[in-house]
Amino acid sequence: VSKVGLGCNNFGGRLDLEASRKVIHKALDAGITLFDTADMYGNRGGSETIIGEVLGARRKDIVLATKFGWEMDDAGRMKGASRRYIISAVEASLKRLKTDWIDLYQYHKVDPLTPIDETLATLDDLVRQGKVRYIGNSNFPAWRIAEAEHVARAMNVSRFVSCQDEYSLVVRDIEKDLLRAATEYQLGLLPFFPLASGLLTGK
């Protein structure tokens, strides 16, 4: 993947379809091949829908990452990492993205009600089915990363290959434990808000 990825959290929210189209085309022209989104970005589904609309035949040229787990309804029923929810969430994301596969499917927020073995077994099924190529986590504490690694080994299922966490010159919390865990278990790091939401650009 390209060293710099495109964070798509503003698509469908701050940016409408046409503004998002300009950003996507500019990123492709600049050689960016990693696009990162989530089902809840863009007022729950808007970002994925725009990406699916704009990419078209260029879908095959990028590594597409999305996430599941955050609340997708006001009632609080469409969320989490249970087998039942993940299966419905991935189908909804695939439909919005207009694609047959997700390159990196990320567990967005820890679900304390679902055992990690249930989540990993379900994600492994999606990998075996070809709907997902790799799996990652986001916003996990270091001990959860270690737990997931050892459970995946014990179950002989797909393991997390990446973690996505906030990291910048301003926010450096992951240097305490998480970076060491990621290094130990050979997880790639996708830092989000690397410019501290514009603060480090002088805005």
Solvent accessible surface area in square Angstrom, and as a share of the most:
residue,aa,sasa,rsa
1,V,124,0.72
2,S,25,0.16
3,K,207,0.88
4,V,99,0.57
5,G,33,0.31
6,L,27,0.13
7,G,48,0.46
8,C,0,0.00
9,N,60,0.31
10,N,54,0.28
11,F,3,0.01
12,G,24,0.23
13,G,46,0.45
14,R,210,0.77
15,L,51,0.25
16,D,95,0.49
17,L,62,0.31
18,E,93,0.42
19,A,33,0.26
20,S,0,0.00
21,R,72,0.26
22,K,151,0.64
23,V,54,0.31
24,I,0,0.00
25,H,84,0.37
26,K,148,0.63
27,A,6,0.04
28,L,17,0.09
29,D,120,0.62
30,A,77,0.60
31,G,45,0.43
32,I,30,0.15
33,T,46,0.27
34,L,22,0.11
35,F,0,0.00
36,D,15,0.08
37,T,0,0.00
38,A,0,0.00
39,D,2,0.01
40,M,51,0.23
41,Y,38,0.15
42,G,9,0.09
43,N,127,0.65
44,R,101,0.37
45,G,4,0.04
46,G,20,0.19
47,S,0,0.00
48,E,0,0.00
49,T,66,0.38
50,I,17,0.08
51,I,0,0.00
52,G,6,0.05
53,E,88,0.40
54,V,14,0.08
55,L,9,0.04
56,G,50,0.48
57,A,82,0.64
58,R,103,0.37
59,R,18,0.07
60,K,145,0.62
61,D,66,0.34
62,I,9,0.05
63,V,48,0.28
64,L,0,0.00
65,A,0,0.00
66,T,0,0.00
67,K,1,0.01
68,F,0,0.00
69,G,3,0.03
70,W,80,0.28
71,E,48,0.21
72,M,24,0.11
73,D,27,0.14
74,D,134,0.69
75,A,64,0.49
76,G,26,0.25
77,R,190,0.69
78,M,96,0.43
79,K,86,0.36
80,G,10,0.10
81,A,0,0.00
82,S,35,0.23
83,R,97,0.35
84,R,208,0.76
85,Y,18,0.07
86,I,0,0.00
87,I,74,0.38
88,S,62,0.40
89,A,7,0.05
90,V,0,0.00
91,E,74,0.33
92,A,38,0.30
93,S,0,0.00
94,L,16,0.08
95,K,168,0.71
96,R,56,0.21
97,L,5,0.02
98,K,134,0.57
99,T,16,0.09
100,D,118,0.61
101,W,56,0.20
102,I,0,0.00
103,D,17,0.09
104,L,16,0.08
105,Y,0,0.00
106,Q,0,0.00
107,Y,5,0.02
108,H,11,0.05
109,K,66,0.28
110,V,32,0.19
111,D,19,0.10
112,P,108,0.68
113,L,158,0.78
114,T,16,0.10
115,P,80,0.50
116,I,21,0.10
117,D,64,0.33
118,E,63,0.28
119,T,0,0.00
120,L,1,0.00
121,A,32,0.24
122,T,1,0.00
123,L,0,0.00
124,D,8,0.04
125,D,42,0.22
126,L,5,0.02
127,V,40,0.23
128,R,171,0.62
129,Q,105,0.47
130,G,40,0.38
131,K,62,0.26
132,V,1,0.01
133,R,122,0.44
134,Y,132,0.50
135,I,1,0.00
136,G,0,0.00
137,N,0,0.00
138,S,1,0.01
139,N,62,0.32
140,F,7,0.03
141,P,57,0.36
142,A,22,0.17
143,W,155,0.54
144,R,53,0.19
145,I,3,0.02
146,A,28,0.22
147,E,59,0.27
148,A,2,0.01
149,E,9,0.04
150,H,92,0.41
151,V,34,0.20
152,A,2,0.01
153,R,143,0.52
154,A,91,0.70
155,M,71,0.32
156,N,121,0.62
157,V,29,0.16
158,S,30,0.19
159,R,76,0.28
160,F,7,0.03
161,V,49,0.28
162,S,5,0.03
163,C,0,0.00
164,Q,8,0.04
165,D,7,0.04
166,E,56,0.25
167,Y,57,0.22
168,S,11,0.07
169,L,140,0.70
170,V,79,0.46
171,V,45,0.26
172,R,124,0.45
173,D,92,0.48
174,I,16,0.08
175,E,64,0.29
176,K,137,0.58
177,D,80,0.42
178,L,13,0.06
179,L,49,0.24
180,R,157,0.57
181,A,13,0.10
182,A,4,0.03
183,T,105,0.61
184,E,124,0.55
185,Y,33,0.12
186,Q,153,0.68
187,L,16,0.08
188,G,38,0.36
189,L,54,0.27
190,L,28,0.14
191,P,59,0.37
192,F,54,0.23
193,F,85,0.36
194,P,74,0.46
195,L,96,0.48
196,A,16,0.13
197,S,91,0.59
198,G,9,0.08
199,L,110,0.55
200,L,69,0.34
201,T,74,0.43
202,G,69,0.67
203,K,197,0.83
